[in-house]
């Protein structure tokens, strides 16, 4: 439950907003050492995404929104930037391969109407998020995986692409020659899974999440990113959340769904992210190198972010400001 201090802070802000005749408090308020981006309506649209490469993804998403585009189009176009960037080593083209040397991709997308689509273990396709959207819009299913997902992508007109860059091929050979059979690396340093949430001028929220997963993962491993309710969840009446980090922990606690349900109960996005991280810490006893980060957005356009360990960054774009922030973390408190 929220601490008494947090309650008093929120009560003061709420009173201030009411006194000013505003529905929402303005300013960058602090909770748990974390900047909370509150908004004065109508300050939409807003985009928030994970990690430093979220800055470029935000730019594309906001371009869509400022051209009167919908949030669903914005989140798809936004994460496609990271999927196509060979310098982003854990998303799409240029991502680390699995233990067999194959780059396999996971992605999902969720629309304001509650519809969703995802793909997992997808090979040879540059933009798994777009395939996930086709699954959502063209089939009665939510998820396609492996060879079935690949065949579906080809049937939908997607072109096969060699996703293993020379840099990643070299990294794979080095790892293979090391004699290690299995050594997952979750790529914490600012280049992990990208999750992106957007709210458009109409107040509709959508989200997308896409990744190549852990480096040198066991073939067939699927993380949280394509799992609705784990790596991403959107409820347009309440808000949305997305995750990054060790996907197994997110799946075991359905972190994104938990955050949205906490917001439904009245928690701020920041408080909800903190509670989800605390839940993992209590239930799963994280190992020394463990990391999980969450971002969230509510219907008012307020956002929050929190991580288990220091180092998680997120990009927030509102108005003319697209900025990178360091989130608060449990280990800092």
TIMI-144229 format. One record per residue (C-alpha): x, y, z; chain; residue in three letters; residue number from 0. Coordinates in nm, 4 decimals. Example, Ala and Ser with C-alpha at 12.3 -4.5 7.8 and 13.67 -1.06 7.14 Angstrom:
% residues 2
(rodren (1.2300; -0.4500; 0.7800); "A"; "ALA"; 0)
(rodren (1.3670; -0.1060; 0.7140); "A"; "SER"; 1)
This chain:
% residues 333
(rodren (0.0000; 0.0000; 0.0000); "A"; "UNK"; 0)
(rodren (0.1160; 0.3587; -0.0530); "A"; "UNK"; 1)
(rodren (0.3091; 0.5126; 0.2371); "A"; "UNK"; 2)
(rodren (0.1580; 0.7902; 0.4469); "A"; "UNK"; 3)
(rodren (0.4150; 1.0325; 0.3061); "A"; "UNK"; 4)
(rodren (0.3127; 0.9538; -0.0525); "A"; "UNK"; 5)
(rodren (-0.0501; 0.9902; 0.0453); "A"; "UNK"; 6)
(rodren (0.0116; 1.3338; 0.1944); "A"; "UNK"; 7)
(rodren (0.2039; 1.4452; -0.1138); "A"; "UNK"; 8)
(rodren (-0.0748; 1.3334; -0.3435); "A"; "UNK"; 9)
(rodren (-0.3376; 1.4931; -0.1212); "A"; "UNK"; 10)
(rodren (-0.1532; 1.8247; -0.1320); "A"; "UNK"; 11)
(rodren (-0.1181; 1.8112; -0.5100); "A"; "UNK"; 12)
(rodren (-0.4831; 1.7227; -0.5509); "A"; "UNK"; 13)
(rodren (-0.5846; 2.0114; -0.3288); "A"; "UNK"; 14)
(rodren (-0.3625; 2.2476; -0.5220); "A"; "UNK"; 15)
(rodren (-0.5151; 2.1358; -0.8498); "A"; "UNK"; 16)
(rodren (-0.8663; 2.1800; -0.7137); "A"; "UNK"; 17)
(rodren (-0.7813; 2.5258; -0.5828); "A"; "UNK"; 18)
(rodren (-0.6576; 2.6263; -0.9254); "A"; "UNK"; 19)
(rodren (-0.9711; 2.4911; -1.0890); "A"; "UNK"; 20)
(rodren (-0.7650; 2.2339; -1.2776); "A"; "UNK"; 21)
(rodren (-0.8461; 1.8702; -1.3191); "A"; "UNK"; 22)
(rodren (-0.4848; 1.7593; -1.2876); "A"; "UNK"; 23)
(rodren (-0.1886; 1.9015; -1.1045); "A"; "UNK"; 24)
(rodren (0.0894; 2.0501; -1.3145); "A"; "UNK"; 25)
(rodren (0.4659; 2.0302; -1.2664); "A"; "UNK"; 26)
(rodren (0.7260; 1.7623; -1.2228); "A"; "UNK"; 27)
(rodren (0.6343; 1.6246; -0.8832); "A"; "UNK"; 28)
(rodren (0.8680; 1.3975; -0.6921); "A"; "UNK"; 29)
(rodren (0.7684; 1.0594; -0.5487); "A"; "UNK"; 30)
(rodren (1.0362; 0.8152; -0.4311); "A"; "UNK"; 31)
(rodren (1.2996; 1.0352; -0.5937); "A"; "UNK"; 32)
(rodren (1.1387; 0.9899; -0.9354); "A"; "UNK"; 33)
(rodren (1.0121; 1.2654; -1.1623); "A"; "UNK"; 34)
(rodren (0.6401; 1.2309; -1.2195); "A"; "UNK"; 35)
(rodren (0.5201; 1.3931; -1.5385); "A"; "UNK"; 36)
(rodren (0.1787; 1.5386; -1.4612); "A"; "UNK"; 37)
(rodren (-0.0239; 1.7186; -1.7197); "A"; "UNK"; 38)
(rodren (-0.2621; 2.0068; -1.7526); "A"; "UNK"; 39)
(rodren (-0.5351; 1.9104; -1.9958); "A"; "UNK"; 40)
(rodren (-0.5258; 1.9433; -2.2877); "A"; "UNK"; 41)
(rodren (-0.1520; 1.8713; -2.3160); "A"; "UNK"; 42)
(rodren (-0.1861; 1.5687; -2.5385); "A"; "UNK"; 43)
(rodren (-0.0367; 1.3844; -2.7223); "A"; "UNK"; 44)
(rodren (0.2286; 1.2134; -2.5062); "A"; "UNK"; 45)
(rodren (0.4749; 0.9337; -2.5794); "A"; "UNK"; 46)
(rodren (0.6890; 0.7394; -2.3336); "A"; "UNK"; 47)
(rodren (0.9308; 0.4556; -2.4115); "A"; "UNK"; 48)
(rodren (1.2114; 0.2512; -2.2595); "A"; "UNK"; 49)
(rodren (1.5852; 0.3134; -2.2832); "A"; "UNK"; 50)
(rodren (1.7915; 0.5697; -2.4694); "A"; "UNK"; 51)
(rodren (1.6969; 0.4417; -2.8144); "A"; "UNK"; 52)
(rodren (1.3447; 0.5379; -2.7160); "A"; "UNK"; 53)
(rodren (1.4348; 0.8968; -2.8042); "A"; "UNK"; 54)
(rodren (1.4431; 0.8148; -3.1765); "A"; "UNK"; 55)
(rodren (1.1361; 0.5935; -3.1456); "A"; "UNK"; 56)
(rodren (0.9508; 0.8745; -2.9687); "A"; "UNK"; 57)
(rodren (1.0371; 1.1141; -3.2488); "A"; "UNK"; 58)
(rodren (0.8694; 0.8946; -3.5057); "A"; "UNK"; 59)
(rodren (0.5698; 0.8220; -3.2852); "A"; "UNK"; 60)
(rodren (0.5151; 1.1894; -3.2095); "A"; "UNK"; 61)
(rodren (0.5459; 1.2775; -3.5779); "A"; "UNK"; 62)
(rodren (0.2506; 1.0463; -3.6421); "A"; "UNK"; 63)
(rodren (0.0518; 1.1972; -3.3563); "A"; "UNK"; 64)
(rodren (0.1196; 1.5589; -3.4521); "A"; "UNK"; 65)
(rodren (-0.0052; 1.4772; -3.8019); "A"; "UNK"; 66)
(rodren (-0.3405; 1.3824; -3.6438); "A"; "UNK"; 67)
(rodren (-0.2514; 1.0141; -3.6473); "A"; "UNK"; 68)
(rodren (-0.3879; 0.7579; -3.4060); "A"; "UNK"; 69)
(rodren (-0.2039; 0.6143; -3.1073); "A"; "UNK"; 70)
(rodren (-0.2008; 0.2654; -3.2605); "A"; "UNK"; 71)
(rodren (-0.0190; 0.3884; -3.5719); "A"; "UNK"; 72)
(rodren (0.2174; 0.5915; -3.3552); "A"; "UNK"; 73)
(rodren (0.3338; 0.3026; -3.1377); "A"; "UNK"; 74)
(rodren (0.3872; 0.0758; -3.4371); "A"; "UNK"; 75)
(rodren (0.5856; 0.3329; -3.6320); "A"; "UNK"; 76)
(rodren (0.7809; 0.4321; -3.3230); "A"; "UNK"; 77)
(rodren (0.9194; 0.0903; -3.2340); "A"; "UNK"; 78)
(rodren (0.9912; 0.0114; -3.5983); "A"; "UNK"; 79)
(rodren (1.2744; 0.2664; -3.5696); "A"; "UNK"; 80)
(rodren (1.4493; 0.0523; -3.3076); "A"; "UNK"; 81)
(rodren (1.3717; -0.2691; -3.4965); "A"; "UNK"; 82)
(rodren (1.5559; -0.1399; -3.8037); "A"; "UNK"; 83)
(rodren (1.8557; 0.0128; -3.6225); "A"; "UNK"; 84)
(rodren (2.1591; -0.2213; -3.6262); "A"; "UNK"; 85)
(rodren (2.3124; -0.0243; -3.3385); "A"; "UNK"; 86)
(rodren (2.0314; -0.1345; -3.1075); "A"; "UNK"; 87)
(rodren (2.1648; -0.4742; -3.0098); "A"; "UNK"; 88)
(rodren (1.8565; -0.6220; -2.8464); "A"; "UNK"; 89)
(rodren (1.5748; -0.5294; -3.0866); "A"; "UNK"; 90)
(rodren (1.5228; -0.6572; -3.4403); "A"; "UNK"; 91)
(rodren (1.7950; -0.6178; -3.7021); "A"; "UNK"; 92)
(rodren (2.1332; -0.6227; -3.5313); "A"; "UNK"; 93)
(rodren (2.0060; -0.8026; -3.2233); "A"; "UNK"; 94)
(rodren (2.2052; -1.0735; -3.0465); "A"; "UNK"; 95)
(rodren (2.1367; -1.4266; -3.1769); "A"; "UNK"; 96)
(rodren (2.0328; -1.7244; -2.9690); "A"; "UNK"; 97)
(rodren (2.2619; -2.0137; -2.8773); "A"; "UNK"; 98)
(rodren (2.2235; -2.1631; -3.2256); "A"; "UNK"; 99)
(rodren (2.3237; -1.8415; -3.4026); "A"; "UNK"; 100)
(rodren (1.9701; -1.7459; -3.5105); "A"; "UNK"; 101)
(rodren (1.8169; -1.4050; -3.4434); "A"; "UNK"; 102)
(rodren (1.4638; -1.4709; -3.3195); "A"; "UNK"; 103)
(rodren (1.2225; -1.1880; -3.2469); "A"; "UNK"; 104)
(rodren (0.9255; -1.1348; -3.0155); "A"; "UNK"; 105)
(rodren (0.6766; -0.8482; -3.0340); "A"; "UNK"; 106)
(rodren (0.3251; -0.7445; -2.9457); "A"; "UNK"; 107)
(rodren (0.0903; -0.4520; -3.0006); "A"; "UNK"; 108)
(rodren (-0.2317; -0.3539; -2.8255); "A"; "UNK"; 109)
(rodren (-0.4984; -0.1139; -2.9474); "A"; "UNK"; 110)
(rodren (-0.7314; 0.1219; -2.7585); "A"; "UNK"; 111)
(rodren (-1.0270; -0.1076; -2.8292); "A"; "UNK"; 112)
(rodren (-0.8609; -0.3899; -2.6337); "A"; "UNK"; 113)
(rodren (-0.7585; -0.5863; -2.9393); "A"; "UNK"; 114)
(rodren (-0.4068; -0.7316; -2.9418); "A"; "UNK"; 115)
(rodren (-0.1642; -0.9261; -3.1559); "A"; "UNK"; 116)
(rodren (0.1770; -1.0820; -3.1028); "A"; "UNK"; 117)
(rodren (0.4475; -1.2992; -3.2537); "A"; "UNK"; 118)
(rodren (0.7241; -1.5013; -3.0935); "A"; "UNK"; 119)
(rodren (1.0355; -1.6836; -3.2168); "A"; "UNK"; 120)
(rodren (0.9962; -1.5051; -3.5498); "A"; "UNK"; 121)
(rodren (1.2969; -1.5317; -3.7830); "A"; "UNK"; 122)
(rodren (1.4036; -1.3396; -4.0949); "A"; "UNK"; 123)
(rodren (1.1513; -1.0538; -4.0648); "A"; "UNK"; 124)
(rodren (1.2695; -0.6994; -3.9973); "A"; "UNK"; 125)
(rodren (0.9540; -0.5691; -3.8284); "A"; "UNK"; 126)
(rodren (0.7854; -0.8205; -3.5998); "A"; "UNK"; 127)
(rodren (0.5640; -0.5474; -3.4511); "A"; "UNK"; 128)
(rodren (0.3990; -0.4999; -3.7894); "A"; "UNK"; 129)
(rodren (0.3458; -0.8737; -3.8225); "A"; "UNK"; 130)
(rodren (0.1887; -0.8669; -3.4749); "A"; "UNK"; 131)
(rodren (-0.0479; -0.5953; -3.5917); "A"; "UNK"; 132)
(rodren (-0.1478; -0.8068; -3.8913); "A"; "UNK"; 133)
(rodren (-0.2153; -1.0983; -3.6562); "A"; "UNK"; 134)
(rodren (-0.4419; -0.8652; -3.4575); "A"; "UNK"; 135)
(rodren (-0.6254; -0.7267; -3.7589); "A"; "UNK"; 136)
(rodren (-0.6288; -1.0158; -4.0055); "A"; "UNK"; 137)
(rodren (-0.6796; -1.3256; -3.7901); "A"; "UNK"; 138)
(rodren (-0.9043; -1.4344; -3.5012); "A"; "UNK"; 139)
(rodren (-0.5903; -1.5127; -3.2983); "A"; "UNK"; 140)
(rodren (-0.3697; -1.3170; -3.0610); "A"; "UNK"; 141)
(rodren (-0.0339; -1.4937; -3.1009); "A"; "UNK"; 142)
(rodren (0.1498; -1.6781; -3.3767); "A"; "UNK"; 143)
(rodren (0.4889; -1.8355; -3.3169); "A"; "UNK"; 144)
(rodren (0.7910; -1.9820; -3.4939); "A"; "UNK"; 145)
(rodren (0.7478; -2.1199; -3.8441); "A"; "UNK"; 146)
(rodren (0.3760; -2.0443; -3.8405); "A"; "UNK"; 147)
(rodren (0.4445; -1.6781; -3.7683); "A"; "UNK"; 148)
(rodren (0.7070; -1.6670; -4.0417); "A"; "UNK"; 149)
(rodren (0.4761; -1.8253; -4.3004); "A"; "UNK"; 150)
(rodren (0.2015; -1.5825; -4.2031); "A"; "UNK"; 151)
(rodren (0.4405; -1.2893; -4.2462); "A"; "UNK"; 152)
(rodren (0.5377; -1.4085; -4.5944); "A"; "UNK"; 153)
(rodren (0.1714; -1.4575; -4.6848); "A"; "UNK"; 154)
(rodren (0.1115; -1.0980; -4.5765); "A"; "UNK"; 155)
(rodren (0.3817; -0.9680; -4.8082); "A"; "UNK"; 156)
(rodren (0.6717; -0.9197; -4.5658); "A"; "UNK"; 157)
(rodren (1.0138; -0.9718; -4.7218); "A"; "UNK"; 158)
(rodren (1.2677; -1.2111; -4.5648); "A"; "UNK"; 159)
(rodren (1.5813; -1.0411; -4.4332); "A"; "UNK"; 160)
(rodren (1.9099; -1.1623; -4.2888); "A"; "UNK"; 161)
(rodren (1.8908; -1.0210; -3.9363); "A"; "UNK"; 162)
(rodren (2.2380; -1.1352; -3.8262); "A"; "UNK"; 163)
(rodren (2.4760; -0.8436; -3.8812); "A"; "UNK"; 164)
(rodren (2.8524; -0.8998; -3.9211); "A"; "UNK"; 165)
(rodren (2.9042; -0.7521; -3.5734); "A"; "UNK"; 166)
(rodren (2.6620; -0.9968; -3.4146); "A"; "UNK"; 167)
(rodren (2.8014; -1.2891; -3.6154); "A"; "UNK"; 168)
(rodren (3.1438; -1.2065; -3.4751); "A"; "UNK"; 169)
(rodren (3.0029; -1.1831; -3.1235); "A"; "UNK"; 170)
(rodren (2.8341; -1.5202; -3.1658); "A"; "UNK"; 171)
(rodren (3.1535; -1.6890; -3.2859); "A"; "UNK"; 172)
(rodren (3.3433; -1.5444; -2.9908); "A"; "UNK"; 173)
(rodren (3.0810; -1.6742; -2.7509); "A"; "UNK"; 174)
(rodren (3.0710; -2.0140; -2.9221); "A"; "UNK"; 175)
(rodren (3.4490; -2.0468; -2.9083); "A"; "UNK"; 176)
(rodren (3.4463; -1.9643; -2.5384); "A"; "UNK"; 177)
(rodren (3.3060; -2.3092; -2.4669); "A"; "UNK"; 178)
(rodren (3.0036; -2.1812; -2.2833); "A"; "UNK"; 179)
(rodren (2.6907; -2.3784; -2.3682); "A"; "UNK"; 180)
(rodren (2.4388; -2.1271; -2.2441); "A"; "UNK"; 181)
(rodren (2.5057; -1.7789; -2.1158); "A"; "UNK"; 182)
(rodren (2.2074; -1.5458; -2.1362); "A"; "UNK"; 183)
(rodren (2.2889; -1.1777; -2.1191); "A"; "UNK"; 184)
(rodren (1.9965; -0.9442; -2.0675); "A"; "UNK"; 185)
(rodren (2.1805; -0.6395; -2.2071); "A"; "UNK"; 186)
(rodren (2.1059; -0.3995; -1.9250); "A"; "UNK"; 187)
(rodren (2.3145; -0.1016; -2.0344); "A"; "UNK"; 188)
(rodren (2.0572; 0.1179; -2.2058); "A"; "UNK"; 189)
(rodren (1.9884; -0.1143; -2.4973); "A"; "UNK"; 190)
(rodren (1.7250; -0.3607; -2.3918); "A"; "UNK"; 191)
(rodren (1.3684; -0.4303; -2.5080); "A"; "UNK"; 192)
(rodren (1.1782; -0.1275; -2.6321); "A"; "UNK"; 193)
(rodren (0.8281; -0.0758; -2.5020); "A"; "UNK"; 194)
(rodren (0.6408; 0.2350; -2.6157); "A"; "UNK"; 195)
(rodren (0.3111; 0.3845; -2.4951); "A"; "UNK"; 196)
(rodren (0.1249; 0.6713; -2.6607); "A"; "UNK"; 197)
(rodren (-0.1878; 0.8727; -2.5943); "A"; "UNK"; 198)
(rodren (-0.3242; 1.0707; -2.8869); "A"; "UNK"; 199)
(rodren (-0.5197; 1.3967; -2.9022); "A"; "UNK"; 200)
(rodren (-0.8446; 1.2061; -2.8569); "A"; "UNK"; 201)
(rodren (-0.7159; 1.0540; -2.5339); "A"; "UNK"; 202)
(rodren (-0.6851; 0.7026; -2.6782); "A"; "UNK"; 203)
(rodren (-0.3955; 0.4874; -2.5561); "A"; "UNK"; 204)
(rodren (-0.2028; 0.2160; -2.7417); "A"; "UNK"; 205)
(rodren (0.1210; 0.0299; -2.6787); "A"; "UNK"; 206)
(rodren (0.3849; -0.1824; -2.8487); "A"; "UNK"; 207)
(rodren (0.6760; -0.3928; -2.7283); "A"; "UNK"; 208)
(rodren (0.9476; -0.5615; -2.9359); "A"; "UNK"; 209)
(rodren (1.2776; -0.7395; -2.8713); "A"; "UNK"; 210)
(rodren (1.5334; -0.9943; -2.9859); "A"; "UNK"; 211)
(rodren (1.5556; -1.1189; -2.6282); "A"; "UNK"; 212)
(rodren (1.8518; -1.2316; -2.4245); "A"; "UNK"; 213)
(rodren (2.1839; -1.2763; -2.5975); "A"; "UNK"; 214)
(rodren (2.2646; -1.6426; -2.6713); "A"; "UNK"; 215)
(rodren (1.9375; -1.7571; -2.5160); "A"; "UNK"; 216)
(rodren (1.8326; -2.1200; -2.5415); "A"; "UNK"; 217)
(rodren (1.6706; -2.1759; -2.8834); "A"; "UNK"; 218)
(rodren (1.2957; -2.1460; -2.8502); "A"; "UNK"; 219)
(rodren (1.3086; -1.9227; -2.5431); "A"; "UNK"; 220)
(rodren (1.0299; -1.6637; -2.5339); "A"; "UNK"; 221)
(rodren (1.0346; -1.3750; -2.2896); "A"; "UNK"; 222)
(rodren (0.7639; -1.1439; -2.1663); "A"; "UNK"; 223)
(rodren (0.7618; -0.9049; -2.4631); "A"; "UNK"; 224)
(rodren (0.4997; -1.0856; -2.6764); "A"; "UNK"; 225)
(rodren (0.2882; -1.1889; -2.3770); "A"; "UNK"; 226)
(rodren (-0.0208; -0.9713; -2.3319); "A"; "UNK"; 227)
(rodren (-0.0397; -0.8747; -1.9654); "A"; "UNK"; 228)
(rodren (0.3290; -0.9409; -1.9034); "A"; "UNK"; 229)
(rodren (0.5422; -0.7310; -2.1394); "A"; "UNK"; 230)
(rodren (0.2533; -0.5000; -2.2296); "A"; "UNK"; 231)
(rodren (-0.1020; -0.4265; -2.1283); "A"; "UNK"; 232)
(rodren (-0.3427; -0.1512; -2.2366); "A"; "UNK"; 233)
(rodren (-0.6862; -0.0687; -2.0981); "A"; "UNK"; 234)
(rodren (-0.8085; 0.2492; -2.2631); "A"; "UNK"; 235)
(rodren (-1.0384; 0.3272; -1.9704); "A"; "UNK"; 236)
(rodren (-0.7462; 0.3247; -1.7269); "A"; "UNK"; 237)
(rodren (-0.3993; 0.3346; -1.8825); "A"; "UNK"; 238)
(rodren (-0.1133; 0.1192; -2.0041); "A"; "UNK"; 239)
(rodren (0.2173; -0.0293; -1.8920); "A"; "UNK"; 240)
(rodren (0.5133; -0.2055; -2.0485); "A"; "UNK"; 241)
(rodren (0.8210; -0.3836; -1.9190); "A"; "UNK"; 242)
(rodren (1.1887; -0.4349; -1.9896); "A"; "UNK"; 243)
(rodren (1.4486; -0.6577; -1.8296); "A"; "UNK"; 244)
(rodren (1.4430; -1.0228; -1.7282); "A"; "UNK"; 245)
(rodren (1.1242; -1.1412; -1.8921); "A"; "UNK"; 246)
(rodren (1.0863; -1.4565; -1.6877); "A"; "UNK"; 247)
(rodren (1.0228; -1.2470; -1.3763); "A"; "UNK"; 248)
(rodren (0.7688; -1.0287; -1.5538); "A"; "UNK"; 249)
(rodren (0.5811; -1.3340; -1.6789); "A"; "UNK"; 250)
(rodren (0.5690; -1.4862; -1.3307); "A"; "UNK"; 251)
(rodren (0.4016; -1.1751; -1.1918); "A"; "UNK"; 252)
(rodren (0.2122; -1.0423; -1.4987); "A"; "UNK"; 253)
(rodren (0.3707; -0.7069; -1.4248); "A"; "UNK"; 254)
(rodren (0.2094; -0.4866; -1.6885); "A"; "UNK"; 255)
(rodren (-0.1401; -0.6154; -1.6120); "A"; "UNK"; 256)
(rodren (-0.0724; -0.5659; -1.2410); "A"; "UNK"; 257)
(rodren (0.0269; -0.2031; -1.2955); "A"; "UNK"; 258)
(rodren (-0.2872; -0.1249; -1.4955); "A"; "UNK"; 259)
(rodren (-0.5060; -0.2900; -1.2315); "A"; "UNK"; 260)
(rodren (-0.3364; -0.0884; -0.9573); "A"; "UNK"; 261)
(rodren (-0.4049; 0.2288; -1.1553); "A"; "UNK"; 262)
(rodren (-0.7673; 0.1167; -1.1822); "A"; "UNK"; 263)
(rodren (-0.7724; 0.1066; -0.8032); "A"; "UNK"; 264)
(rodren (-0.6482; 0.4647; -0.7823); "A"; "UNK"; 265)
(rodren (-0.2710; 0.4312; -0.7731); "A"; "UNK"; 266)
(rodren (-0.0718; 0.6819; -0.9754); "A"; "UNK"; 267)
(rodren (0.1401; 0.5396; -1.2605); "A"; "UNK"; 268)
(rodren (0.4480; 0.5937; -1.0455); "A"; "UNK"; 269)
(rodren (0.3062; 0.4172; -0.7425); "A"; "UNK"; 270)
(rodren (0.1829; 0.1305; -0.9585); "A"; "UNK"; 271)
(rodren (0.5269; 0.0798; -1.1164); "A"; "UNK"; 272)
(rodren (0.6863; 0.0788; -0.7729); "A"; "UNK"; 273)
(rodren (0.4391; -0.1749; -0.6405); "A"; "UNK"; 274)
(rodren (0.5024; -0.4066; -0.9376); "A"; "UNK"; 275)
(rodren (0.8780; -0.3980; -0.8765); "A"; "UNK"; 276)
(rodren (0.8258; -0.4609; -0.5058); "A"; "UNK"; 277)
(rodren (0.6038; -0.7580; -0.5898); "A"; "UNK"; 278)
(rodren (0.8862; -0.9162; -0.7900); "A"; "UNK"; 279)
(rodren (1.1401; -0.8508; -0.5153); "A"; "UNK"; 280)
(rodren (0.9194; -1.0173; -0.2547); "A"; "UNK"; 281)
(rodren (0.8016; -1.3125; -0.4617); "A"; "UNK"; 282)
(rodren (1.1062; -1.4070; -0.6672); "A"; "UNK"; 283)
(rodren (1.4216; -1.3291; -0.4658); "A"; "UNK"; 284)
(rodren (1.6165; -1.1675; -0.7539); "A"; "UNK"; 285)
(rodren (1.9771; -1.2683; -0.8231); "A"; "UNK"; 286)
(rodren (2.2665; -1.0147; -0.7976); "A"; "UNK"; 287)
(rodren (2.2568; -0.9102; -1.1665); "A"; "UNK"; 288)
(rodren (1.8801; -0.8884; -1.1863); "A"; "UNK"; 289)
(rodren (1.7041; -0.5958; -1.3518); "A"; "UNK"; 290)
(rodren (1.3434; -0.5101; -1.4326); "A"; "UNK"; 291)
(rodren (1.2085; -0.1726; -1.5436); "A"; "UNK"; 292)
(rodren (0.8503; -0.0587; -1.5930); "A"; "UNK"; 293)
(rodren (0.6923; 0.2469; -1.7493); "A"; "UNK"; 294)
(rodren (0.3253; 0.3370; -1.7271); "A"; "UNK"; 295)
(rodren (0.0748; 0.5979; -1.8405); "A"; "UNK"; 296)
(rodren (-0.2778; 0.6680; -1.7217); "A"; "UNK"; 297)
(rodren (-0.5779; 0.8141; -1.8983); "A"; "UNK"; 298)
(rodren (-0.4896; 1.1625; -1.7721); "A"; "UNK"; 299)
(rodren (-0.1511; 1.1450; -1.9438); "A"; "UNK"; 300)
(rodren (0.0411; 1.1086; -1.6173); "A"; "UNK"; 301)
(rodren (0.3395; 0.8767; -1.6442); "A"; "UNK"; 302)
(rodren (0.5647; 0.6804; -1.4138); "A"; "UNK"; 303)
(rodren (0.8778; 0.4673; -1.4294); "A"; "UNK"; 304)
(rodren (1.0610; 0.2469; -1.1824); "A"; "UNK"; 305)
(rodren (1.3245; -0.0271; -1.1796); "A"; "UNK"; 306)
(rodren (1.4682; -0.2870; -0.9481); "A"; "UNK"; 307)
(rodren (1.8278; -0.1653; -0.9873); "A"; "UNK"; 308)
(rodren (1.9804; 0.1690; -1.0900); "A"; "UNK"; 309)
(rodren (2.0525; 0.2264; -1.4589); "A"; "UNK"; 310)
(rodren (1.7105; 0.2090; -1.6195); "A"; "UNK"; 311)
(rodren (1.6352; 0.5023; -1.8490); "A"; "UNK"; 312)
(rodren (1.3196; 0.6039; -2.0269); "A"; "UNK"; 313)
(rodren (1.2311; 0.8658; -2.2892); "A"; "UNK"; 314)
(rodren (0.9350; 1.1025; -2.2393); "A"; "UNK"; 315)
(rodren (0.7973; 1.3242; -2.5156); "A"; "UNK"; 316)
(rodren (0.5358; 1.5894; -2.4472); "A"; "UNK"; 317)
(rodren (0.4905; 1.9234; -2.6168); "A"; "UNK"; 318)
(rodren (0.8249; 2.0109; -2.7722); "A"; "UNK"; 319)
(rodren (1.0367; 1.8172; -2.5220); "A"; "UNK"; 320)
(rodren (1.1664; 1.4686; -2.5960); "A"; "UNK"; 321)
(rodren (1.3949; 1.3925; -2.3046); "A"; "UNK"; 322)
(rodren (1.5756; 1.0996; -2.1468); "A"; "UNK"; 323)
(rodren (1.5357; 1.0386; -1.7734); "A"; "UNK"; 324)
(rodren (1.6930; 0.8086; -1.5177); "A"; "UNK"; 325)
(rodren (1.4219; 0.6234; -1.3322); "A"; "UNK"; 326)
(rodren (1.4140; 0.5671; -0.9612); "A"; "UNK"; 327)
(rodren (1.4951; 0.2170; -0.8395); "A"; "UNK"; 328)
(rodren (1.4257; -0.0059; -0.5443); "A"; "UNK"; 329)
(rodren (1.7955; -0.0461; -0.4666); "A"; "UNK"; 330)
(rodren (1.8290; 0.3306; -0.4249); "A"; "UNK"; 331)
(rodren (1.5828; 0.3327; -0.1349); "A"; "UNK"; 332)
